[in-house]
Amino acid sequence: MTPSDPWKKSVCCAARSDIGLRRGNNQDSFLVREAVTPRQWLDHGHLFIVADGMGAHVAGEVASRLAAETIAKSYLNRRNEPIDQALVHAVYDAHDMIRNKSREDAYRDMGTTCDAFVMAPAGLFIAHVGDSRVYRLRGRTFEQLTFDHSLIWEVCLATGVSLDQPPNYIPKNQITRSLGPTEKLIVDLEGPIPIEMNDIYLACSDGLSGQVNDGEIGQILALFPPEIAAETLINIANLRGGPDNITMVIVQALKDEKESGEVDLEMVAPLWHWGLLAGTAAAGAGAAAALFGGQIPAGVILAAAATAAATAFFILTRKTLFAGSPFLWSSAPSGKAPYRSWECIFTGEFAHALAKILREIFQATGGQPSLSAAQETAKKYEKEAVLSCQKRNYAAAILNYARAINYLMRELKKQTGT
């Protein structure tokens, strides 16, 4: 990787989807489109999508796949629109596509949630519909950046009741907006939200957030790199019953190692821009000289040509010149994120919960000789975790309990093929 490729090393990403333990098919979809050229990085950034489908038979699967594919295609084809507008318009295009498809009997009433987010030089942009979520971990602060379009959140908002203590009589899984069924859809837009180095962003379906609480998710994201964090979260959700499909995209913002004084001309403007500007300036100067028969001083002609060239340069490169400005893409930031916030603290409660899960795995696999070696390895991790708990080093305890769970689950999947 060359020093002139900062967009390629700006993020570390993991994306995974699991059917869960009680579903016959996976109705979730995800999509990752990282920029592969400097121009893509400036114009569109990196695109990430999570969609949780709903509908009988395979209809939900079709709806979520259509959403992911249509959003990506529409967004990347909108080259002349600001990022925020292009992202929202792409979601509306997916909504129309799903509604058209749902006129067929086999796909009637199908729908999907959607979280599409972009990481670009100007910041983070999120287009959101439904109760899938986008979170951010920054240092010790864990935040939910999207508003759940669910009955329980809408009632709490209208009545002023805390989201941490919602009334028990309100159904928890009833959503109020989705791509497809919602006739007059409103897409929530959040952003631009400033991105800081080492920020970790998680988009997930409710198959994860319904089984692993917010504080636990934050602790796992803080302890593991994205790929291991995704594996751990899926294992915990499944070992707590896995009643739904589990899908997530985890993205960590990485430091740009490029020296601040280094200039990449391709990031400033493609070479054909420079040729066009030089040619325009020369042609303008020549035309003016011929038109006025040498009556206008050469200095005035050159000054006018330089002004024209500078104006054209500004128009062509304004996205780069103001790459750090939050107002590059829209007149003002949209949305009210974050909607909830927690301090990410490693707790003994979570360590003990993982210890219980690990014991249950030991009990379930105790009679399988083929897993005896794996159990011995897992018990070594468990021993380290117990010692850490005794010292109240809960971060180390959670780390080692999770390692033991992941190791056993990997070995179990090798044995069973599932």
Backbone hydrogen bonds, N-H to C=O, Kabsch-Sander energy under -0.5 kcal/mol:
donor,donor_aa,acceptor,acceptor_aa,energy
5,D,2,T,-1.7
8,K,5,D,-1.1
9,K,5,D,-0.8
9,K,6,P,-0.6
10,S,7,W,-0.7
12,C,252,Q,-2.0
14,A,250,I,-2.5
16,R,248,M,-2.3
18,D,246,I,-3.0
21,L,242,G,-2.6
22,R,242,G,-1.2
27,Q,25,N,-0.7
29,S,51,A,-2.6
31,L,49,I,-2.1
33,R,47,L,-3.1
41,W,37,T,-2.1
42,L,38,P,-2.0
43,D,39,R,-2.8
44,H,40,Q,-3.0
45,G,40,Q,-1.7
46,H,119,M,-2.8
47,L,33,R,-2.9
48,F,117,F,-2.4
49,I,31,L,-2.5
50,V,115,D,-2.1
51,A,29,S,-2.8
53,G,27,Q,-1.8
53,G,51,A,-0.6
54,M,111,G,-2.8
59,A,56,A,-2.6
60,G,55,G,-0.6
62,V,58,V,-2.2
63,A,59,A,-2.6
64,S,60,G,-2.4
65,R,61,E,-1.9
66,L,62,V,-2.7
67,A,63,A,-2.2
68,A,64,S,-2.3
69,E,65,R,-2.6
70,T,66,L,-2.7
71,I,67,A,-2.4
72,A,68,A,-2.0
73,K,69,E,-2.2
74,S,70,T,-2.9
75,Y,71,I,-2.8
76,L,72,A,-2.3
77,N,73,K,-1.4
78,R,74,S,-0.8
78,R,75,Y,-0.9
79,R,77,N,-1.7
81,E,78,R,-0.7
86,A,82,P,-2.8
87,L,83,I,-2.5
88,V,84,D,-2.1
89,H,85,Q,-2.7
90,A,86,A,-1.9
91,V,87,L,-1.6
92,Y,88,V,-2.1
93,D,89,H,-2.1
94,A,90,A,-1.8
95,H,91,V,-2.2
96,D,92,Y,-2.4
97,M,93,D,-2.2
98,I,94,A,-2.5
99,R,95,H,-2.3
100,N,96,D,-2.2
101,K,97,M,-2.1
102,S,98,I,-2.2
103,R,100,N,-1.1
104,E,101,K,-1.7
107,Y,104,E,-1.5
108,R,105,D,-1.1
110,M,107,Y,-1.8
111,G,54,M,-2.2
112,T,179,L,-1.4
113,T,52,D,-2.0
114,C,129,V,-3.1
115,D,50,V,-2.4
116,A,127,A,-2.6
117,F,48,F,-2.8
118,V,125,F,-2.7
119,M,46,H,-2.2
120,A,118,V,-0.6
120,A,123,G,-2.2
123,G,120,A,-1.7
124,L,193,I,-2.7
125,F,118,V,-2.2
126,I,190,E,-2.6
127,A,116,A,-3.1
128,H,126,I,-0.5
128,H,188,D,-2.4
129,V,114,C,-2.6
133,R,204,C,-2.4
135,Y,202,L,-3.2
136,R,143,E,-2.5
137,L,200,I,-2.9
138,R,136,R,-0.6
138,R,141,T,-2.9
141,T,138,R,-2.4
142,F,140,R,-0.6
142,F,342,W,-2.9
143,E,136,R,-2.8
144,Q,340,R,-2.2
145,L,134,V,-2.9
145,L,143,E,-0.6
146,T,134,V,-0.6
148,D,146,T,-0.5
149,H,130,G,-2.2
150,S,148,D,-1.8
151,L,174,Q,-3.2
154,E,150,S,-2.4
155,V,151,L,-2.5
156,C,152,I,-1.9
157,L,153,W,-2.3
158,A,154,E,-2.2
159,T,155,V,-2.2
160,G,156,C,-1.6
161,V,156,C,-0.7
165,Q,162,S,-1.1
170,I,167,P,-1.1
175,I,173,N,-0.8
176,T,149,H,-2.7
177,R,149,H,-0.9
179,L,112,T,-2.9
182,T,178,S,-1.1
185,L,182,T,-0.5
185,L,183,E,-0.9
188,D,128,H,-2.1
188,D,186,I,-0.5
190,E,126,I,-2.5
191,G,334,S,-2.2
193,I,124,L,-2.2
198,N,253,A,-2.7
199,D,196,E,-2.0
200,I,137,L,-2.1
201,Y,251,V,-3.4
202,L,135,Y,-1.9
203,A,249,V,-2.4
204,C,133,R,-2.4
205,S,247,T,-2.1
208,L,205,S,-1.8
209,S,205,S,-1.3
210,G,206,D,-1.8
211,Q,208,L,-1.5
212,V,208,L,-2.5
213,N,211,Q,-0.5
217,I,213,N,-2.4
218,G,214,D,-2.3
219,Q,215,G,-1.8
220,I,216,E,-2.1
221,L,217,I,-2.4
222,A,218,G,-1.8
223,L,219,Q,-1.1
224,F,220,I,-1.9
229,A,225,P,-2.7
230,A,226,P,-2.4
231,E,227,E,-1.8
232,T,228,I,-2.6
233,L,229,A,-2.5
234,I,230,A,-2.2
235,N,231,E,-2.2
236,I,232,T,-2.5
237,A,233,L,-2.3
238,N,234,I,-2.4
239,L,235,N,-2.7
240,R,236,I,-0.9
241,G,238,N,-1.8
242,G,237,A,-2.1
246,I,18,D,-2.9
248,M,16,R,-2.6
249,V,203,A,-2.4
250,I,14,A,-3.3
251,V,201,Y,-2.9
252,Q,12,C,-2.7
253,A,199,D,-2.7
254,L,10,S,-2.9
257,E,255,K,-0.8
262,E,259,E,-1.8
265,L,263,V,-0.7
267,M,264,D,-1.0
268,V,264,D,-1.3
269,A,265,L,-2.9
273,H,270,P,-1.3
274,W,270,P,-1.1
275,G,271,L,-2.1
276,L,272,W,-2.4
277,L,273,H,-2.5
278,A,274,W,-2.5
279,G,275,G,-2.5
280,T,276,L,-2.5
281,A,277,L,-2.6
282,A,278,A,-2.4
283,A,279,G,-2.7
284,G,280,T,-2.6
285,A,281,A,-2.3
286,G,282,A,-2.5
287,A,283,A,-2.6
288,A,284,G,-2.3
289,A,285,A,-2.2
290,A,286,G,-2.2
291,L,287,A,-2.6
292,F,288,A,-2.1
293,G,290,A,-0.5
294,G,289,A,-1.3
295,Q,292,F,-2.2
301,I,297,P,-1.7
302,L,298,A,-2.6
303,A,299,G,-2.2
304,A,300,V,-2.4
305,A,301,I,-2.3
306,A,302,L,-2.6
307,T,303,A,-2.3
308,A,304,A,-2.3
309,A,305,A,-2.4
310,A,306,A,-2.7
311,T,307,T,-2.3
312,A,308,A,-2.3
313,F,309,A,-2.5
314,F,310,A,-2.4
315,I,311,T,-2.0
316,L,312,A,-2.3
317,T,313,F,-2.0
318,R,314,F,-0.8
320,T,317,T,-1.0
321,L,317,T,-2.4
322,F,318,R,-1.5
323,A,320,T,-1.8
325,S,322,F,-1.8
328,L,325,S,-1.3
334,S,191,G,-3.1
339,Y,144,Q,-2.9
340,R,144,Q,-1.0
342,W,142,F,-2.8
344,C,140,R,-4.6
344,C,342,W,-0.6
345,I,343,E,-1.0
351,A,347,T,-1.7
352,H,348,G,-2.6
353,A,349,E,-1.8
354,L,350,F,-2.3
355,A,351,A,-2.0
356,K,352,H,-2.0
357,I,353,A,-1.9
358,L,354,L,-2.6
359,R,355,A,-2.1
360,E,356,K,-2.0
361,I,357,I,-1.9
362,F,358,L,-2.4
363,Q,359,R,-2.3
364,A,360,E,-2.2
365,T,361,I,-1.9
366,G,362,F,-0.7
368,Q,365,T,-1.7
371,L,368,Q,-2.0
372,S,369,P,-1.6
375,Q,371,L,-2.4
376,E,372,S,-2.0
377,T,373,A,-1.9
378,A,374,A,-2.4
379,K,375,Q,-2.4
380,K,376,E,-1.2
381,Y,377,T,-1.4
382,E,378,A,-2.3
383,K,379,K,-2.5
384,E,380,K,-1.8
385,A,381,Y,-2.2
386,V,382,E,-2.6
387,L,383,K,-2.1
388,S,384,E,-2.0
389,C,385,A,-2.3
390,Q,386,V,-2.1
391,K,387,L,-1.3
392,R,389,C,-1.5
393,N,388,S,-2.9
394,Y,392,R,-1.3
397,A,393,N,-1.8
398,I,394,Y,-2.7
399,L,395,A,-2.2
400,N,396,A,-2.3
401,Y,397,A,-2.5
402,A,398,I,-2.5
403,R,399,L,-2.0
404,A,400,N,-2.2
405,I,401,Y,-2.4
406,N,402,A,-2.9
407,Y,403,R,-2.5
408,L,404,A,-2.3
409,M,405,I,-2.5
410,R,406,N,-2.4
411,E,407,Y,-2.2
412,L,408,L,-2.6
413,K,409,M,-2.3
414,K,410,R,-1.9
415,Q,411,E,-1.8
416,T,412,L,-2.5
417,G,413,K,-2.5
